[in-house]
Each structure stands twice: as structure tokens, then as C-alpha cells.
Amino acid sequence: MAKAKSSYVCQDCGAIHSKWMGRCDACGAWNSLGEEAGAESAPKGLGSKRGKKINFVGLEGVEKDPPRRVANMPEFDRVVGGGLVPGSAVLVGGDPGIGKSTLLMQVTASLANGSKTVYISGEEAIAQLRLRARRLGLDKAPVSLAAATNVRDIIATLDTPNMVDVVVIDSIQTMYLDNLESAPGTVSQVRASAQELIRLAKRRGFALLLVGHVTKEGTIAGPRVLEHMVDTVLHFEGERSHQFRILRSVKNRFGPADEIGVFEMSDAGLVEVDNPSALFLGDRDGDVSGAAVFAGIEGTRPVLVEIQALVAPSALAAPRRAVIGWDSGRLAMVMAVLDTRCGLALGPLDVYLNVAGGLKISEPAADLAVAAALLSSETGEAIEGATVVFGEIGLSGEIRPVSRVDARLKEAAKLGFTRAIVPRNRSAKGASLSEHGIDVTEVAHLRELPDAILPKARTHKSLA
């Protein structure tokens, strides 16, 4: 056997270097390289021993849908695709204190009614876990608790047929393999620990839920390969100042990606929200300027949220641009189009944009609602009537069509909205847009937006 050779691994991105350097060439991080002993390897690779031939099959065939373990929590089951698949690995990430452990404690207790569930914590003692379960009213649930961090001990305990159905590891950054010299939480430990646990889950057929810490940028800590190893990646989002929490699926091999589940944090834990649109618009005042209601699509469900804009005179040489819940680069593009194509000069003014309720929007269809909120704030006029707005804005000022218009209009009609400003779809019949009892106004260019939402905007000097 060849002698093991040490290498230097970046603790931020996982890149391997042959010698120590102050700065990682892959990600640019400083002082992030740590020395790790390499594994012994045969000098001739696989050697002369031949492996077994694999069999190939065609694309045609009938496969049964994978069985699922339903948690009887509709919002959680929706996000994971209808329930947990046996043998699957789910990674749950989120900011510290956002409620990851609370969510998984409730999911585990709900699944325990028909499945054998295990909750293994590497961060809390048994007394702390029992205290949380008592606070949530789940102390009677038949959940098996353990406080352990050694992966070898965990695998030795769970490596038995029909031993368990669902396993929660809280968190993967606290787990370690005793044959690696690096400390828990390093790239090599996180990668190796997750690999061993996922291999055991697929061999024994239990669903594995891993809790992952996040970095200050909001991404899951550890090597990027960790997200490729698991079947599902969930992000638990929300502002601490808001009681709403969003569970978002960013990867799912057994269901749709970008699906969301909405929860409300209360004294008794996380409460599911059946109608997120009504909750996000619950405190809305329709007579305030600078507010527009956006009909968006999150995963498979339509969600209505209020976009708030404030345009104010600036006392600074460089006016401020503050954005919460939306892309700041997208805001700059919408402002540039408004200035160039519509004559609305917002450059010397401070602009503040907020998505009410703590929801983060990445859909381009929000462009038109943002433009409507900016117009309303700059003119001081409230958008007339119960109006929803959606559409994508091009650089030439044209309004581009978006997907699932019917679902957006149906959700708006259910909440009592009577008007909708939508893109003009030349390939669709206009009569079909009025089926939901909403007065639909189609706009083809951004210049048409002021007349559609603000009756007095056409006489405003900035829009002349």
C-alpha cells in the first residue's frame, strides 16, 4: 500500500490543495485551509481484478410510485411531495433560532402515531428535548430520543432490519467519524458523516432528516456536495420580527421544487396556515399610496402578497436603495426602465421596497407590481379599487406574458379582488380571462400602466 499523504482542504468550499496557502484558489477565502490525513490507496488503482458487468435496461417500463409516510401536516407533506419516501434523505437548513428543531420535533411526533421514529440530537441534552416536547404538548408521543454525536455508535444502533422508520439528525455539523482527525463541523467530517448515514438509510429503508446550519450568506454550511448527496433540500425561512415561517423546497427528487409551506410561530409551536394569501393580506389598508398586491406562484400554489414602496427625497449624494424580500438588481432594472421609457426620474430619490409578511419573491412576474407600487408612491395616489397586478417587464418597456394566469386570477377572486392588471397575451383569447368575475385590464407596454391603475397619473408632470 502507498503511504498516506496529507492534503489541505478548504473548510469553506471543500477544495483540496497539495500544500498550505493563505488564500484558497477556488473560493478566495483566507486562512480556511486545514491539514487532513489522506487515506491509504493502492498504487495501481483498481489493480488487475475485474469487476462484474452491469446490466442495462431501456427507458420503457412501468414503475410504481414510491410509498410515502404521511406526517398528517398538510403544509409539510406538500413541500416534500406528499410525504416522506422510505430510504430518502432530506436536508433542512435555516438560520439559528428560526424553528428547525421545533418543526422536526412536531413532524417526528406526528409520524410516531404510525411509524417508529428516532430523534438524535448532537446539540441538546435529553432534558432539553423533553422540555421542548412538553412545551409543544408532544411529551406523550412515542418518539425515541438520544443525544449522540459518534456516527459509528449511531450506525451500530440503527443497522438492524425494521429497527426504525424515520430518523432525525440534529444537526449534521455536530456528527463525527472517529477515524478522521479533523474536528466536527469541518468539510471532511460533514461530508463523510452524511455519506455514512445516507448509505445506511438507503440500505435499511428508513427516511433520514438532516438538520444543516447555514452561513452568514444564508446557504447551507459545509461542502456543496452535501446538497447533491441528499434527495431533498428544504430551506426554513422567515424574519424574526414576523411570526410567519416559510418552508421552501429548492430540490426534490420525489416532488416539485420551489414548493412552499407556510407556518405561523406561536406559543404552542408552529401552526400551519391553510390560506397564506389571506394571512399576508390580513392587515392591508387599500387606501395607502405605494402599495400594490402581487398575485404570484410559489411552487404549485398561487399566493397573494402586498408589495410596499416608498419614494422620498434624498439628503445624500448617493440616494439609498433598501430592498427586503426582492432582488435589488431587479429593482434597479425596473427603475431604469421607468426612467428611460416612461420619464419617471427616480434616480435622485431614496427608494425603499418591502414585501409584506417576510416572504421572499424571486419570480420575474413581480416586475409590474413593483412598478405599480413605485408609481403610486411617487404620485401619492393609491391604486384604485381592489386590484392585483402581475407581469414581467422587458428592457424596452414591453410587458411579457407569465405562466398560470388562470390560477392567479382564481386566487384573487377568492379573496374578493375585482380588478387585475395583466400582460397582453396575443396568443390567448381575452374572453377566457373574464371567467373568474374579475375586470381584467391588459397592458402591452409600461407606458399604459399609469392610466390603468392611477386615474390622475396622466396629468402628473413626471409622466408627461
VMD Tcl script that draws the C-alpha trace (Angstrom):
set ca {
  {0.00 0.00 0.00}
  {1.18 3.52 -0.78}
  {1.96 5.79 2.14}
  {-0.87 8.11 3.13}
  {-0.17 11.69 2.11}
  {-1.68 14.64 3.90}
  {-3.55 17.33 2.00}
  {-5.01 20.72 2.81}
  {-8.78 21.08 2.50}
  {-10.64 24.39 2.37}
  {-13.19 24.47 5.19}
  {-15.48 26.79 3.19}
  {-15.74 25.13 -0.24}
  {-14.04 21.74 0.17}
  {-11.31 22.32 -2.43}
  {-8.21 20.17 -1.93}
  {-4.69 21.64 -2.13}
  {-1.35 19.85 -2.07}
  {0.25 22.46 0.19}
  {-0.86 25.11 2.64}
  {-1.68 28.56 1.30}
  {-3.07 31.62 2.96}
  {-5.84 32.00 0.40}
  {-7.97 29.29 -1.25}
  {-7.66 29.43 -5.04}
  {-11.18 28.00 -5.53}
  {-13.36 30.31 -3.40}
  {-10.95 33.07 -2.37}
  {-11.38 32.55 1.40}
  {-8.45 33.48 3.64}
  {-6.98 31.17 6.32}
  {-9.51 28.45 5.53}
  {-7.12 25.56 4.68}
  {-6.81 22.77 7.22}
  {-4.45 19.81 7.08}
  {-6.07 16.38 6.83}
  {-4.50 12.98 6.56}
  {-5.22 11.21 3.30}
  {-6.48 7.66 3.05}
  {-4.16 4.86 2.02}
  {-4.59 3.82 -1.59}
  {-3.26 1.07 -3.78}
  {-0.50 2.30 -6.13}
  {-2.13 0.58 -9.11}
  {-5.67 1.83 -8.56}
  {-8.20 -0.97 -9.07}
  {-5.47 -3.45 -9.93}
  {-5.96 -6.42 -12.26}
  {-9.11 -7.80 -10.66}
  {-12.07 -7.45 -12.99}
  {-15.43 -6.24 -11.74}
  {-18.87 -7.62 -12.50}
  {-20.63 -6.47 -15.65}
  {-23.66 -4.26 -15.16}
  {-26.97 -4.78 -16.94}
  {-28.62 -2.06 -19.00}
  {-32.36 -1.63 -19.47}
  {-34.45 0.53 -21.77}
  {-36.42 3.66 -20.97}
  {-39.74 1.91 -21.49}
  {-41.25 0.35 -18.41}
  {-43.81 0.83 -15.64}
  {-42.64 1.80 -12.18}
  {-44.84 2.09 -9.13}
  {-44.97 5.37 -7.28}
  {-42.73 5.23 -4.20}
  {-44.61 4.62 -0.95}
  {-44.73 7.57 1.38}
  {-45.00 8.16 5.09}
  {-47.53 10.95 5.56}
  {-46.93 13.23 8.54}
  {-50.57 14.47 8.61}
  {-49.18 18.00 8.44}
  {-50.51 19.23 5.06}
  {-48.01 22.08 4.71}
  {-45.01 19.82 5.39}
  {-46.37 16.97 3.27}
  {-46.96 19.40 0.40}
  {-43.36 20.61 0.43}
  {-41.78 17.13 0.44}
  {-44.08 15.98 -2.37}
  {-46.85 14.16 -0.48}
  {-44.92 12.51 2.33}
  {-41.51 11.07 3.19}
  {-40.22 8.33 0.89}
  {-38.57 5.37 2.70}
  {-34.84 5.36 2.07}
  {-34.74 9.06 1.17}
  {-32.53 11.73 2.72}
  {-33.90 15.22 3.44}
  {-31.67 18.18 4.36}
  {-33.32 21.01 6.30}
  {-31.43 24.30 6.58}
  {-32.25 27.64 8.16}
  {-30.99 30.50 10.30}
  {-30.26 29.85 14.00}
  {-33.40 30.10 16.12}
  {-35.78 30.12 13.14}
  {-37.54 26.94 14.35}
  {-35.89 23.97 12.59}
  {-35.78 21.79 15.69}
  {-39.33 22.77 16.62}
  {-40.59 21.85 13.16}
  {-38.86 18.47 13.10}
  {-39.99 17.69 16.64}
  {-43.60 18.24 15.54}
  {-43.10 16.21 12.35}
  {-41.47 13.36 14.27}
  {-44.24 13.30 16.87}
  {-46.91 13.29 14.16}
  {-45.21 10.44 12.30}
  {-44.81 8.45 15.52}
  {-48.51 7.58 15.52}
  {-47.96 5.03 12.74}
  {-44.17 4.73 12.38}
  {-41.15 4.05 14.55}
  {-39.35 7.37 14.86}
  {-36.00 8.34 16.36}
  {-34.76 11.85 17.19}
  {-30.96 12.06 17.68}
  {-29.59 15.39 18.85}
  {-25.96 16.38 18.92}
  {-26.62 19.87 20.25}
  {-29.11 19.38 23.08}
  {-29.37 17.07 26.06}
  {-32.29 14.72 26.64}
  {-33.67 17.05 29.31}
  {-33.76 19.93 26.80}
  {-35.54 17.80 24.20}
  {-38.14 16.71 26.76}
  {-38.64 20.32 27.84}
  {-39.37 21.37 24.25}
  {-41.72 18.43 23.75}
  {-43.60 19.35 26.94}
  {-43.89 22.97 25.81}
  {-45.29 21.83 22.46}
  {-47.69 19.37 24.11}
  {-45.95 16.38 22.46}
  {-44.48 14.68 25.53}
  {-46.90 11.74 25.17}
  {-45.82 10.93 21.60}
  {-43.91 7.60 21.27}
  {-40.68 9.16 19.96}
  {-37.31 7.61 20.87}
  {-34.77 10.26 21.93}
  {-30.98 10.08 22.05}
  {-28.09 12.50 22.48}
  {-25.13 11.27 20.44}
  {-22.50 12.58 18.03}
  {-20.43 9.50 17.15}
  {-21.57 8.22 13.77}
  {-20.10 4.78 14.43}
  {-22.32 4.37 17.52}
  {-25.40 5.66 15.70}
  {-24.93 3.27 12.78}
  {-24.29 0.32 15.11}
  {-27.59 1.08 16.85}
  {-29.73 1.61 13.74}
  {-28.19 -1.07 11.48}
  {-30.91 -3.62 12.19}
  {-33.78 -4.70 9.89}
  {-37.09 -2.96 10.71}
  {-35.42 -1.08 13.55}
  {-36.81 2.34 12.68}
  {-38.87 4.14 10.00}
  {-37.84 7.81 10.43}
  {-34.58 9.21 11.83}
  {-33.83 12.87 12.61}
  {-30.20 14.00 12.99}
  {-29.94 17.43 14.63}
  {-27.52 18.53 13.33}
  {-25.14 17.04 10.78}
  {-22.44 19.59 11.72}
  {-22.14 18.01 15.20}
  {-21.62 14.45 13.92}
  {-18.11 13.00 13.57}
  {-16.28 9.86 12.45}
  {-13.60 8.71 14.88}
  {-11.24 7.60 12.08}
  {-10.89 11.18 10.81}
  {-8.56 13.52 12.65}
  {-10.41 16.72 11.79}
  {-12.83 18.35 14.20}
  {-16.64 18.01 13.94}
  {-18.15 20.55 11.56}
  {-15.25 20.58 9.12}
  {-15.79 19.78 5.46}
  {-14.37 16.27 5.65}
  {-16.37 15.35 8.77}
  {-19.67 16.71 7.42}
  {-19.20 15.01 4.06}
  {-18.14 11.64 5.48}
  {-20.75 11.59 8.25}
  {-23.58 12.41 5.84}
  {-22.37 9.79 3.39}
  {-22.37 7.03 6.03}
  {-25.81 7.97 7.36}
  {-27.35 8.25 3.88}
  {-25.89 4.87 2.89}
  {-27.42 3.28 5.99}
  {-30.80 4.92 5.33}
  {-30.96 3.58 1.79}
  {-29.84 0.10 2.88}
  {-32.32 -0.18 5.75}
  {-35.15 1.80 4.09}
  {-35.81 4.48 6.69}
  {-36.37 8.18 5.95}
  {-33.47 10.35 7.11}
  {-33.94 14.01 8.09}
  {-30.71 16.00 8.48}
  {-30.58 19.47 10.03}
  {-27.94 21.71 8.47}
  {-26.53 25.00 9.71}
  {-26.32 27.96 7.33}
  {-23.59 30.50 6.69}
  {-23.97 34.26 7.05}
  {-24.91 34.38 3.34}
  {-27.87 32.07 4.02}
  {-26.50 28.99 2.23}
  {-26.21 25.61 3.92}
  {-22.82 25.27 5.62}
  {-20.41 22.55 4.63}
  {-19.41 21.32 1.20}
  {-21.71 21.93 -1.73}
  {-21.61 18.19 -2.42}
  {-23.79 17.70 0.66}
  {-26.79 19.12 -1.23}
  {-26.06 16.79 -4.15}
  {-25.93 13.73 -1.90}
  {-29.43 14.13 -0.45}
  {-32.73 13.67 -2.26}
  {-34.49 16.79 -0.93}
  {-33.20 20.18 0.24}
  {-35.55 22.34 2.31}
  {-34.90 25.90 3.44}
  {-36.74 27.21 6.51}
  {-37.07 30.97 6.03}
  {-38.59 33.91 7.85}
  {-37.88 37.16 9.61}
  {-37.54 37.01 13.38}
  {-39.68 40.13 13.65}
  {-42.52 38.30 11.86}
  {-44.41 35.29 13.13}
  {-44.58 33.72 9.67}
  {-42.21 30.93 8.62}
  {-41.77 29.63 5.07}
  {-40.59 26.07 4.39}
  {-39.30 26.10 0.81}
  {-38.21 23.14 -1.30}
  {-35.23 24.02 -3.50}
  {-34.53 20.44 -4.59}
  {-36.80 17.40 -4.56}
  {-36.27 14.15 -6.43}
  {-39.73 12.91 -5.41}
  {-41.85 16.02 -5.97}
  {-41.97 19.56 -7.34}
  {-39.21 22.00 -6.48}
  {-39.87 25.56 -5.28}
  {-42.96 24.39 -3.35}
  {-43.62 26.28 -0.12}
  {-45.39 25.57 3.14}
  {-46.46 28.43 5.40}
  {-46.40 28.24 9.19}
  {-47.09 30.70 11.98}
  {-44.93 30.65 15.09}
  {-46.98 30.64 18.29}
  {-46.52 29.77 21.96}
  {-47.58 26.20 21.17}
  {-45.11 25.78 18.30}
  {-45.62 26.08 14.57}
  {-49.20 26.32 13.35}
  {-49.98 25.53 9.72}
  {-51.52 28.25 7.57}
  {-54.10 26.87 5.14}
  {-54.63 30.14 3.25}
  {-51.36 32.10 3.10}
  {-52.81 34.82 0.85}
  {-55.43 35.82 3.41}
  {-52.77 35.86 6.12}
  {-50.30 38.03 4.17}
  {-53.06 40.49 3.27}
  {-54.81 40.43 6.64}
  {-53.60 43.86 7.83}
  {-53.65 45.56 4.45}
  {-55.08 49.06 4.07}
  {-56.25 49.59 0.50}
  {-56.25 53.41 0.63}
  {-52.50 53.90 1.11}
  {-50.26 55.01 -1.72}
  {-47.19 52.94 -2.59}
  {-48.87 49.55 -2.07}
  {-49.68 47.03 -4.79}
  {-50.96 43.46 -4.46}
  {-48.98 40.90 -6.45}
  {-50.53 37.58 -7.50}
  {-47.58 35.20 -7.55}
  {-46.97 31.48 -7.89}
  {-44.92 29.62 -5.29}
  {-44.42 26.05 -6.41}
  {-47.89 24.82 -7.33}
  {-49.94 27.25 -5.24}
  {-50.90 30.86 -6.02}
  {-50.03 33.33 -3.27}
  {-51.09 36.98 -3.00}
  {-48.73 39.36 -1.19}
  {-48.51 43.10 -0.79}
  {-45.52 44.93 -2.24}
  {-44.84 48.24 -0.50}
  {-42.74 51.05 -1.97}
  {-41.67 54.39 -0.54}
  {-40.10 57.13 -2.66}
  {-38.68 60.02 -0.63}
  {-36.34 62.98 -1.22}
  {-32.73 62.15 -0.52}
  {-30.31 64.22 1.53}
  {-27.36 62.08 0.46}
  {-25.07 62.36 -2.53}
  {-25.82 58.72 -3.34}
  {-29.55 58.02 -2.77}
  {-30.41 54.93 -0.76}
  {-31.89 51.75 -2.20}
  {-33.23 49.44 0.51}
  {-34.91 46.18 -0.55}
  {-36.43 43.47 1.66}
  {-37.81 40.30 0.12}
  {-36.86 41.02 -3.50}
  {-33.80 41.22 -5.71}
  {-32.10 44.63 -5.51}
  {-30.69 44.20 -9.03}
  {-34.18 43.63 -10.38}
  {-35.35 46.83 -8.67}
  {-32.56 48.79 -10.35}
  {-33.65 47.42 -13.73}
  {-37.31 48.36 -13.19}
  {-36.31 51.88 -12.11}
  {-34.11 52.28 -15.19}
  {-36.95 51.22 -17.50}
  {-39.36 53.61 -15.75}
  {-36.88 56.44 -16.21}
  {-35.99 55.72 -19.85}
  {-39.34 54.55 -21.24}
  {-41.83 56.44 -19.05}
  {-39.95 59.56 -17.97}
  {-40.30 58.79 -14.24}
  {-36.99 60.03 -12.82}
  {-36.36 58.16 -9.55}
  {-32.56 58.42 -9.64}
  {-32.19 61.41 -7.23}
  {-34.70 59.93 -4.74}
  {-34.41 57.39 -1.95}
  {-36.32 54.19 -2.79}
  {-37.44 51.63 -0.21}
  {-39.12 48.37 -1.22}
  {-40.62 45.75 1.08}
  {-42.54 42.51 0.58}
  {-45.02 42.41 3.47}
  {-45.10 39.32 5.67}
  {-41.46 38.31 5.35}
  {-41.91 36.34 2.12}
  {-39.03 36.32 -0.37}
  {-40.05 36.66 -4.02}
  {-37.84 35.64 -6.94}
  {-40.47 35.43 -9.68}
  {-39.98 37.88 -12.62}
  {-43.78 38.31 -12.73}
  {-43.45 40.70 -9.77}
  {-41.88 43.38 -12.00}
  {-45.18 45.00 -12.91}
  {-46.40 45.06 -9.29}
  {-43.15 46.72 -8.20}
  {-43.51 49.33 -10.96}
  {-47.11 49.96 -9.88}
  {-46.05 50.45 -6.25}
  {-43.29 52.88 -7.29}
  {-45.70 54.87 -9.46}
  {-48.27 55.01 -6.67}
  {-45.70 56.20 -4.12}
  {-44.16 58.82 -6.40}
  {-47.53 60.32 -7.36}
  {-49.03 60.00 -3.89}
  {-52.15 58.25 -5.26}
  {-53.44 54.92 -4.02}
  {-54.11 52.25 -6.64}
  {-57.82 52.41 -7.27}
  {-60.09 49.54 -6.29}
  {-59.23 46.03 -5.14}
  {-56.61 45.43 -7.84}
  {-53.98 42.75 -8.31}
  {-51.01 43.25 -10.63}
  {-48.56 40.82 -12.23}
  {-46.36 40.77 -15.31}
  {-42.72 40.72 -16.40}
  {-41.09 43.90 -17.72}
  {-38.62 43.85 -20.61}
  {-35.82 46.36 -21.09}
  {-37.73 48.06 -23.90}
  {-40.71 48.56 -21.59}
  {-42.86 45.77 -23.05}
  {-44.94 43.65 -20.65}
  {-44.20 39.97 -21.18}
  {-46.75 37.20 -20.51}
  {-46.38 34.98 -17.45}
  {-47.48 31.45 -16.67}
  {-50.61 30.20 -14.89}
  {-52.70 33.35 -15.32}
  {-55.94 31.49 -14.56}
  {-54.65 30.23 -11.20}
  {-53.59 33.74 -10.19}
  {-56.95 35.25 -11.14}
  {-58.87 32.48 -9.39}
  {-56.97 33.09 -6.13}
  {-57.56 36.84 -6.43}
  {-61.29 36.34 -6.99}
  {-61.48 34.05 -3.96}
  {-60.11 36.86 -1.77}
  {-62.54 39.47 -3.11}
  {-60.42 41.34 -5.66}
  {-62.39 42.82 -8.56}
  {-59.68 44.14 -10.93}
  {-56.50 42.71 -12.39}
  {-53.72 44.30 -14.44}
  {-52.18 41.55 -16.57}
  {-49.88 41.31 -19.61}
  {-51.48 41.24 -23.03}
  {-51.24 37.71 -24.33}
  {-51.71 37.87 -28.08}
  {-51.98 34.09 -28.40}
  {-54.85 33.75 -25.89}
  {-58.45 34.77 -26.16}
  {-59.40 37.73 -23.98}
  {-62.78 36.24 -23.15}
  {-61.17 33.44 -21.13}
  {-59.65 35.94 -18.68}
  {-63.09 37.11 -17.50}
  {-64.31 33.70 -16.37}
  {-63.43 34.39 -12.72}
  {-65.60 37.50 -12.34}
  {-62.68 39.93 -12.37}
  {-62.42 43.02 -14.55}
  {-59.20 42.30 -16.44}
  {-57.14 45.11 -17.99}
  {-54.39 44.01 -20.36}
  {-51.32 46.18 -20.86}
  {-48.70 45.70 -23.55}
  {-46.23 48.43 -22.57}
  {-45.18 50.07 -19.33}
  {-46.47 53.43 -20.60}
  {-50.02 52.05 -20.29}
  {-49.66 51.22 -16.58}
  {-50.33 54.71 -15.08}
  {-53.64 55.07 -16.90}
  {-54.65 51.57 -15.80}
  {-54.02 51.96 -12.08}
  {-53.93 55.72 -11.32}
  {-56.74 57.88 -12.80}
  {-54.91 61.15 -12.14}
  {-51.44 59.93 -13.12}
  {-51.74 61.01 -16.76}
  {-51.74 64.67 -15.70}
  {-48.73 64.30 -13.40}
  {-45.73 66.27 -14.58}
  {-43.30 63.36 -14.22}
  {-45.35 61.21 -16.60}
  {-45.99 63.83 -19.25}
}
mol new
graphics top color blue
foreach p $ca { graphics top sphere $p radius 0.5 }
foreach p [lrange $ca 0 end-1] q [lrange $ca 1 end] { graphics top cylinder $p $q radius 0.2 }
display resetview
